[in-house]
């Protein structure tokens, strides 16, 4: 399964685990703006007790042309909520999910896995073409023609359990499954704290607000603070 | 275009150039058994005067499970000629063309290219699933759903000019187009000279023999040898 360390992939991982899958996580060091999500992905994989976790280096960053891989392009502020997803923003990374799923397909074939799990969502999302159901369906068709496992073996399914859920429903599902949402990182900027203004922060905040659940990743680490306050 | 430095991709490149395409070559350092083909790819790109040449690092080697990426697995001798392509051999690299085409798709989108060119051949070949027409067709369909260029722009075509040619016809085409076949490297083993016994060497030799053309990559560097023999 693809694990970015964000809200969606962490919830998708918790879902797949609850469904009884034995999970191998794959994360990508692709030249993204910050490595915070990779640290979080490792913590999430550990918290969920996944079987193994590959971190693969991929040369998307050197191609540039995205605000997420080229520091010369600023991360944009989110537009008004109802405008999100109507145009493909500058945070789009060319062919990113295609490249990620292709490498996950290679891992799956080597590991003997029969499914690729991805936290893609096509409802409360940024309009990236490679998060849409028609893309994922076409990828699955292609994958089963591409590999020895597809021709001679059981083949591979693409599972996208969040595809048609709202961000609210993703938060509720993650909460119900006790996914370690407090460990997740969504902010595109990668500062000390989530910026609250990029599209990823705004979509996440909307989800938690509509679910009526506080975002556990935003709470200050309570014990340390309290201990400090309670000190002499 | 995907350029491995072998006979097929070099002929496909010469074809695409003759068709008037402005070509960006992409080669992959994927943990293959030897780097000889990458050196040859660079020479071929230069000889053909291609616009640019990306060499991208891809972590397929660390997954192992192929004789081409895992030195613990021996490169097999080719079976009898008529048996070649009937079973997928141990030189199969899981999801290789899917990963290569996906990264080429990212390059294409960044460069504004409207086609991916691949030297895949499904006639005199090793039976790799990701060289077959149905795979390439499915990849093209997927690619046009995956990218901003597919949704908002001109989209991308997958061109595989050698797909239905025999190895003989590939040699004849390469010769006619004056492709730099003398620079190409096909042998899986990567020794000082082609081994002549691996499947790739056997298929290549069959092609040149049936075309009635000497393989320019096999000719000994004539001047040095003759000079040596002519010496006192």
Interface residues (C-beta under 8 A of the other chain):
Chain A: X56 X57 X58 X59 X60 X62 X63 X64 X65 X88 X92 X94 X95 X96 X97 X98 X99 X101 X102 X103 X105 X106 X107 X109 X110 X129 X130 X132 X134 X135 X138 X139 X141 X142 X143 X145 X146 X147 X148 X149 X150 X151 X152
Chain B: X56 X57 X58 X59 X60 X62 X63 X64 X65 X88 X92 X94 X95 X96 X97 X98 X99 X101 X102 X103 X105 X106 X107 X109 X110 X129 X130 X132 X134 X135 X138 X139 X141 X142 X143 X145 X146 X147 X148 X149 X150 X151 X152
